[in-house]
Amino acid sequence: MIPTFPFRFLINRHHGTPGVVVLPDSGFRRAKEEITSWPGHAVTPLLDLADAATAARVARVHYKDEAGRFGLGSFKALGGAYAVMRLLQAELAKRGVTNAATAVELMDGTFKDATKAITVCCATDGNHGRSVAWGAQRFGATCVIFVHEHVSQGRRDAIARYGAEIRVVPGNYDDAVRQAQKDADARGWFVVSDTSYPGYTEVPRDVMQGYRVMADEAADQIGAAPTHAFIQGGVGGVAAAVATQMRARFGTGVRVIIAEPDKAACLLASVEAGAPTTIPGDLDTLMAGLACGEPSLLAWQELERSAFAVISVPDDSAVACMKALAARTPRVVAGESAVAGLAALLLAARDPFARAALGLDESSRILLFGTEGATDPEVYARLVGDAPSSK
Ligand SMILES: Cc1ncc(COP(=O)(O)O)c(C=O)c1O
């Protein structure tokens, strides 16, 4: 399906050790009830990639296709927007406006004077900021989004379409995170971040509880438990959500494998060190959503014990996967950050050592998460050689 590329893989020696509960099930139930009640909610498809199964010499490859999520193009729609809503509810209660604003009331504009006075902000490499801006517009808040200089114009425009102010920060994603926090502190804004750090966990926990909806749907759709779940890693939030939900639904038997770009493999570095580890550099992978150098604290607390392995893959392998999916009938449109998991599977499955270490064989049932569609159609067309809608 794709040619051979070099990759790195590491088995997590702490896999299976006991740890703290990072994402309590009560919080997930609340997130699920809320998000599935929003207008526009629809379960995304779980596709059967028989060609990938043949190429990887496994029984099945299931691909959860998030391209259509809420019309935003990625699973991130589930997290940031939900956290914005929760933050507004809490803030309205603190300000004595109302104790229990519902999503419907927020969308109706029942408290619009109060919500407009609340500014939410975040740093993003595209998809999280789009979700926060969409949530802010939907629920009536003011919104400022910080992007680093490498975020494409297409992605900036897509965020601005939801009425957010865009601020460009020199440097990489982690620099944008710091700038968002600095400006928020100075102006009394609220950071709605998808990454957590010491002293900042409440909002990213809500974000991750929202992501669990994606993994929960996949668990409903797949029938028998998968043997392996491959999931892309940026700061690790979605990988932690997937790991948590696989355990909640299927017990501890599903091997969760994180796939990262080789130019931004902070989770691999963390697993190697046995502690959260920041990697330097400009992280210039074309997998823009995964270009993160610092793991999320909460995500790490979950993944340090539940990630079975981490694999880092080169950019070229992601492009090869995008092309392979685009060439299928019916076509699967997957963005640059959607396919690291597929690349990791295909590369590891034909390497005898990695195949054995991961326990991949002809009976394996693999769950992949196609975490975005063509979230920047111009970048997609340039990489695949064909517009996302041309077939
Ligand atoms: C499409 C896509 N997949 C995966 C991820 C990784 O998510 P996380 O940063 O929670 O690890 C991102 C993050 O932005 C993303 O945009």
The ligand as an ORCA input file, in Angstrom:
! r2SCAN-3c Opt
* xyz 0 1
  C      -6.091     15.848     13.160
  C      -5.430     15.698     14.469
  N      -5.126     14.468     14.905
  C      -4.526     14.269     16.086
  C      -4.183     15.345     16.892
  C      -3.449     15.084     18.174
  O      -4.188     15.403     19.300
  P      -3.449     15.667     20.697
  O      -2.735     16.967     20.568
  O      -4.554     15.686     21.690
  O      -2.481     14.553     20.888
  C      -4.486     16.641     16.481
  C      -4.145     17.791     17.321
  O      -4.315     18.940     16.958
  C      -5.128     16.828     15.245
  O      -5.444     18.047     14.792
*
